[in-house]
Amino acid sequence: MRSIYLLRPFPKAVHIAIWIVYFGWISWGNINLHGINHVKVLLLVIPLMLGIIYLNRYGLRKLIVLQRISRKTIGWMLVTVLALGMVLYLALYVWPTGLTELILPETPIHGIWLYILDFVAFYGSFAGKGIGLGLAEATVSLLQWRRSTVEQQRAQTIKLQRQAELKKWLNHFMGNIAQHMPQIIITGGTSRKVIEAYVALTSRCIRLMARKNMKVSLENEIHDLRRLADLFADNPIVLRLPHETYGYQILPMLLLGLFKNMCKHGEFGGDALPGIFTVTATADKLVVHTENQIAAHSAWLYHEGGTGLEQLERILYLHYGEDATLHYKKEDGLFRVSMTISQWSMTEENNKHSMEQID
């Protein structure tokens, strides 16, 4: 995976921009120094420069991944460089050249050797530029790979944290329901409907914890909420539920957790007012309102935010971020909770997109 990132080249537009700036700069300087006729030399030299640059860039890329360059490729590269070098030599030194004098009898050889030295220096200069270009691409690609790796690790950490918090939430819910069952049995409320509701809710929590994507439809959540209301039938809580759910997908036991919190810490006996649990689903959001009197034994808990509400805040933040809010307050002996989730974060398309990003 790392070698794939290291071999990612700059976009073609970047290469073109680099060479337009570089060759424009050296061409302007050479034309000012040698005159307009130097354009002919530049037309020969620039392709040779680019050939040397990309030849050495190619070699470096092969070296990075420890791959051998085929003999055929090396041969063609040498032929190309030598051919261009010969053309450049003939163009610079004009006929007759040091090469012809070397071949003919009684000719000095210093011309060809000076050219070879010049060409070696010339080649080394642009070979360095090719290696530098390759190293720049590898460095930028490595930084991008590192950033991507960090982001993937962070996404994986968040995913695990989400799952851990949600499983803790489901375990907490199951534990509270199990604690409530002895009270139901003592009061003689072990009807078939109550037993079925308890078994259905418990088995649903177990199945959800085995899934990667734990989100459920709002319709199923409301169905389970009615089952939970059957377990706490002795608590007078008015349910106001929507007929249209808009295909929303939400975290499991959000509604049930709030309802269970009301039943566990609310006051419903004697002259206490009935609790109110309202779920409103519109085309742009889901809103849940709860209202209940506070039981004397739980007054101190509500002063601290209510059992489970801080955990619920963490879960909402981890899964929805700023697309969900949870507000609660104590006023005139009543405890009111308001939870809002935006439509965008509950659509099936967004849920699939989020899971694809995480996986």
VMD Tcl script that draws the C-alpha trace (Angstrom):
set ca {
  {0.00 0.00 0.00}
  {2.83 2.41 0.84}
  {4.56 1.84 -2.54}
  {1.31 2.67 -4.33}
  {1.23 6.05 -2.58}
  {4.95 6.66 -3.22}
  {4.51 6.13 -6.96}
  {1.65 8.57 -7.33}
  {2.92 11.25 -9.72}
  {2.02 14.90 -9.69}
  {-0.94 15.74 -11.93}
  {-0.04 16.49 -15.56}
  {-1.07 20.10 -15.07}
  {1.57 20.47 -12.34}
  {4.30 19.06 -14.59}
  {3.28 21.37 -17.43}
  {3.23 24.41 -15.14}
  {6.68 23.58 -13.72}
  {8.30 23.30 -17.14}
  {6.57 26.36 -18.59}
  {7.97 28.45 -15.74}
  {11.44 26.85 -15.78}
  {12.06 26.77 -19.52}
  {10.47 30.17 -19.97}
  {12.93 31.57 -17.46}
  {16.09 29.97 -18.94}
  {14.99 30.71 -22.51}
  {14.50 34.39 -21.72}
  {17.97 34.58 -20.13}
  {19.73 32.74 -22.98}
  {18.03 34.74 -25.72}
  {19.01 37.99 -24.02}
  {22.59 36.71 -23.73}
  {23.08 35.05 -27.12}
  {20.46 36.66 -29.34}
  {17.34 35.46 -31.09}
  {19.23 32.86 -33.12}
  {19.74 30.89 -29.91}
  {16.09 29.76 -30.24}
  {17.27 27.02 -32.64}
  {19.60 25.63 -30.01}
  {16.85 25.77 -27.37}
  {14.52 23.79 -29.63}
  {17.12 21.00 -29.63}
  {18.19 21.31 -26.00}
  {14.77 21.43 -24.31}
  {13.67 17.94 -25.54}
  {17.07 16.58 -24.47}
  {16.70 18.20 -21.04}
  {13.23 16.71 -20.59}
  {14.47 13.33 -21.73}
  {17.29 13.31 -19.18}
  {14.94 14.55 -16.42}
  {12.26 11.93 -16.99}
  {14.80 9.16 -17.64}
  {16.27 9.63 -14.16}
  {12.84 10.17 -12.61}
  {11.79 6.84 -14.12}
  {14.89 5.12 -12.73}
  {14.26 6.52 -9.26}
  {10.64 5.32 -9.28}
  {11.84 1.83 -10.18}
  {14.45 1.98 -7.43}
  {11.85 2.96 -4.82}
  {9.88 -0.24 -5.38}
  {13.05 -2.30 -5.94}
  {12.17 -3.21 -9.52}
  {14.75 -3.90 -12.21}
  {14.67 -1.92 -15.44}
  {14.62 -4.19 -18.49}
  {17.58 -4.23 -20.82}
  {15.37 -3.22 -23.73}
  {14.24 -0.12 -21.85}
  {17.81 0.78 -20.91}
  {18.90 0.31 -24.52}
  {16.25 2.60 -25.93}
  {17.02 5.21 -23.29}
  {20.75 5.16 -24.15}
  {20.08 5.37 -27.88}
  {17.74 8.30 -27.37}
  {20.14 10.23 -25.14}
  {23.15 9.55 -27.39}
  {21.24 10.47 -30.55}
  {20.04 13.74 -29.08}
  {23.51 14.41 -27.71}
  {25.01 13.90 -31.17}
  {22.49 16.25 -32.77}
  {23.18 18.83 -30.09}
  {26.93 18.47 -30.62}
  {26.65 19.00 -34.36}
  {24.38 22.00 -33.83}
  {26.65 23.68 -31.28}
  {30.02 23.12 -32.91}
  {28.89 23.46 -36.57}
  {30.51 21.54 -39.42}
  {33.31 20.51 -39.46}
  {33.20 19.45 -35.83}
  {35.62 17.91 -33.40}
  {34.09 14.52 -34.27}
  {34.94 14.80 -37.95}
  {38.44 16.03 -37.12}
  {38.84 13.04 -34.84}
  {37.90 10.67 -37.62}
  {40.00 12.36 -40.28}
  {43.82 12.02 -40.18}
  {45.97 14.61 -38.41}
  {43.11 16.17 -36.41}
  {43.23 17.31 -32.79}
  {40.99 15.46 -30.37}
  {40.58 18.12 -27.73}
  {37.23 19.29 -29.21}
  {35.37 16.03 -28.71}
  {36.74 15.55 -25.18}
  {35.72 19.04 -24.18}
  {32.26 18.32 -25.52}
  {32.08 15.04 -23.61}
  {32.99 16.83 -20.39}
  {30.42 19.52 -21.11}
  {27.79 16.93 -21.89}
  {28.53 14.93 -18.72}
  {28.13 18.10 -16.66}
  {25.01 18.96 -18.64}
  {23.60 15.45 -18.12}
  {24.42 15.48 -14.41}
  {22.68 18.81 -13.94}
  {19.38 17.62 -15.43}
  {19.70 14.12 -14.01}
  {19.71 15.80 -10.61}
  {16.57 17.70 -11.55}
  {14.88 14.44 -12.57}
  {15.86 12.76 -9.31}
  {14.72 15.85 -7.42}
  {11.35 15.76 -9.20}
  {10.94 12.08 -8.36}
  {11.88 12.67 -4.72}
  {9.45 15.58 -4.50}
  {6.64 13.39 -5.84}
  {7.57 10.58 -3.45}
  {7.75 12.98 -0.48}
  {4.39 14.57 -1.21}
  {2.83 11.15 -1.81}
  {4.31 9.81 1.43}
  {2.87 12.74 3.38}
  {-0.51 12.13 1.76}
  {-0.25 8.44 2.64}
  {0.63 9.31 6.22}
  {-2.29 11.70 6.51}
  {-4.64 9.13 5.01}
  {-3.35 6.47 7.43}
  {-3.87 8.77 10.41}
  {-7.38 9.59 9.21}
  {-8.18 5.89 8.78}
  {-6.87 5.11 12.25}
  {-8.89 7.97 13.69}
  {-12.02 6.78 11.84}
  {-11.47 3.24 13.14}
  {-11.01 4.54 16.69}
  {-14.21 6.58 16.44}
  {-16.04 3.56 15.02}
  {-14.93 1.38 17.94}
  {-15.82 4.11 20.40}
  {-19.26 4.44 18.85}
  {-19.89 0.72 19.06}
  {-18.60 0.53 22.64}
  {-20.81 3.40 23.83}
  {-23.84 2.02 22.04}
  {-23.32 -1.47 23.46}
  {-22.91 0.05 26.92}
  {-26.18 1.91 26.35}
  {-27.96 -1.31 25.32}
  {-26.51 -3.23 28.29}
  {-27.62 -0.46 30.64}
  {-31.11 -0.61 29.15}
  {-31.30 -4.41 29.46}
  {-30.07 -4.25 33.04}
  {-32.75 -1.73 34.02}
  {-35.47 -3.85 32.41}
  {-34.22 -6.96 34.23}
  {-34.26 -5.05 37.55}
  {-37.85 -4.01 36.89}
  {-39.12 -7.55 36.26}
  {-39.08 -8.71 39.94}
  {-41.27 -5.72 40.82}
  {-43.70 -6.73 38.08}
  {-43.77 -10.31 39.35}
  {-44.38 -9.18 42.96}
  {-47.27 -6.96 41.93}
  {-48.81 -9.82 39.95}
  {-48.27 -8.28 36.54}
  {-46.82 -11.37 34.86}
  {-49.37 -11.50 32.08}
  {-48.60 -13.13 28.75}
  {-48.39 -9.73 27.11}
  {-45.80 -8.51 29.63}
  {-43.67 -11.65 29.31}
  {-43.75 -11.44 25.53}
  {-42.73 -7.79 25.65}
  {-39.79 -8.53 27.97}
  {-38.55 -11.46 25.88}
  {-38.94 -9.50 22.62}
  {-37.04 -6.45 23.91}
  {-34.23 -8.50 25.44}
  {-33.72 -10.65 22.35}
  {-33.80 -7.54 20.16}
  {-30.99 -5.92 22.18}
  {-28.89 -9.09 21.88}
  {-29.39 -9.23 18.10}
  {-28.55 -5.54 17.73}
  {-25.26 -5.91 19.60}
  {-24.19 -8.58 17.11}
  {-24.70 -6.25 14.12}
  {-22.16 -3.86 12.59}
  {-24.78 -1.27 11.72}
  {-27.01 -1.05 14.77}
  {-29.34 1.61 13.43}
  {-33.03 0.72 13.24}
  {-36.03 2.25 11.54}
  {-38.07 4.77 13.48}
  {-41.10 2.60 12.78}
  {-39.53 -0.40 14.57}
  {-38.35 1.83 17.43}
  {-41.89 3.07 17.96}
  {-43.16 -0.52 17.85}
  {-40.67 -1.47 20.60}
  {-41.65 1.64 22.54}
  {-45.24 0.34 22.71}
  {-43.90 -2.98 24.01}
  {-41.91 -1.16 26.70}
  {-45.04 0.77 27.68}
  {-46.72 -2.59 28.30}
  {-43.98 -3.45 30.82}
  {-44.53 -0.17 32.66}
  {-48.30 -0.16 32.30}
  {-48.65 0.80 35.98}
  {-47.03 4.16 35.23}
  {-49.53 6.58 33.67}
  {-47.57 7.99 30.73}
  {-49.38 9.46 27.76}
  {-47.80 8.42 24.46}
  {-48.15 10.81 21.52}
  {-46.65 9.07 18.53}
  {-46.48 10.03 14.83}
  {-48.30 8.19 12.04}
  {-45.62 9.08 9.45}
  {-42.00 8.07 10.08}
  {-40.45 9.24 6.74}
  {-38.27 6.12 6.57}
  {-35.96 7.56 9.24}
  {-33.12 5.38 10.61}
  {-32.09 6.10 14.20}
  {-29.93 4.59 16.92}
  {-31.64 1.76 18.82}
  {-33.28 2.38 22.17}
  {-33.12 6.18 21.92}
  {-36.85 6.52 22.52}
  {-36.95 3.52 24.82}
  {-34.07 4.84 26.90}
  {-35.83 8.15 27.51}
  {-39.08 6.35 28.32}
  {-37.32 4.00 30.73}
  {-35.63 6.99 32.39}
  {-39.04 8.57 33.00}
  {-40.42 5.39 34.53}
  {-37.38 4.79 36.74}
  {-37.06 8.26 38.21}
  {-40.48 9.83 37.73}
  {-43.31 10.21 40.25}
  {-46.62 8.67 39.11}
  {-48.44 7.69 42.30}
  {-51.06 9.56 44.30}
  {-51.89 13.00 42.94}
  {-48.93 13.12 40.57}
  {-49.58 14.30 37.06}
  {-49.28 11.71 34.29}
  {-46.08 11.79 32.31}
  {-46.12 12.90 28.68}
  {-43.96 11.32 25.98}
  {-44.27 13.01 22.60}
  {-42.57 11.98 19.35}
  {-42.90 14.34 16.38}
  {-41.53 13.38 12.97}
  {-41.49 15.99 10.20}
  {-39.87 16.14 6.80}
  {-36.79 17.90 8.21}
  {-36.30 16.55 11.74}
  {-37.31 14.24 14.57}
  {-38.25 15.83 17.90}
  {-38.88 14.00 21.19}
  {-40.33 15.77 24.25}
  {-40.77 14.19 27.67}
  {-42.32 15.66 30.80}
  {-42.78 14.10 34.21}
  {-42.77 14.86 37.91}
  {-39.67 13.87 39.85}
  {-39.75 11.11 42.44}
  {-38.37 12.07 45.86}
  {-35.73 9.33 45.79}
  {-34.41 10.59 42.43}
  {-34.41 14.35 43.02}
  {-30.63 14.45 43.54}
  {-30.06 12.49 40.33}
  {-32.10 14.94 38.29}
  {-30.11 17.77 39.75}
  {-27.06 16.16 38.10}
  {-28.79 15.66 34.75}
  {-30.64 12.42 35.32}
  {-29.35 8.88 35.14}
  {-28.36 7.95 31.61}
  {-28.74 11.41 30.09}
  {-25.04 12.21 30.09}
  {-24.37 8.88 28.44}
  {-27.10 9.64 25.90}
  {-25.45 12.98 25.15}
  {-22.15 11.23 24.38}
  {-23.87 8.74 22.09}
  {-25.71 11.46 20.19}
  {-22.50 13.44 19.75}
  {-20.48 10.42 18.55}
  {-23.08 9.36 16.00}
  {-24.72 12.61 14.92}
  {-22.33 15.38 15.91}
  {-24.00 18.78 15.63}
  {-27.01 17.26 13.83}
  {-28.50 16.20 17.18}
  {-29.22 18.12 20.37}
  {-30.38 17.12 23.83}
  {-31.70 19.69 26.30}
  {-33.17 19.07 29.75}
  {-34.24 21.25 32.65}
  {-36.08 21.11 35.96}
  {-38.92 23.61 36.26}
  {-41.87 23.86 38.67}
  {-41.32 20.33 39.96}
  {-41.30 18.91 36.44}
  {-38.41 17.50 34.50}
  {-38.50 18.24 30.78}
  {-36.30 16.68 28.09}
  {-36.12 17.72 24.44}
  {-34.16 15.74 21.85}
  {-33.87 16.82 18.21}
  {-32.21 14.98 15.30}
  {-31.95 16.49 11.84}
  {-33.44 14.74 8.81}
  {-30.11 14.50 6.93}
  {-28.51 12.28 9.57}
  {-31.45 9.83 9.61}
  {-31.89 9.10 5.89}
  {-31.05 5.64 4.62}
  {-28.72 7.02 1.93}
  {-26.64 8.93 4.48}
  {-26.48 5.91 6.79}
  {-25.13 3.75 3.95}
  {-22.61 6.45 3.01}
  {-21.44 6.74 6.62}
  {-21.00 2.98 6.94}
  {-19.03 2.82 3.67}
  {-16.68 5.52 4.93}
  {-16.15 3.75 8.24}
  {-15.69 0.26 6.76}
}
mol new
graphics top color blue
foreach p $ca { graphics top sphere $p radius 0.5 }
foreach p [lrange $ca 0 end-1] q [lrange $ca 1 end] { graphics top cylinder $p $q radius 0.2 }
display resetview
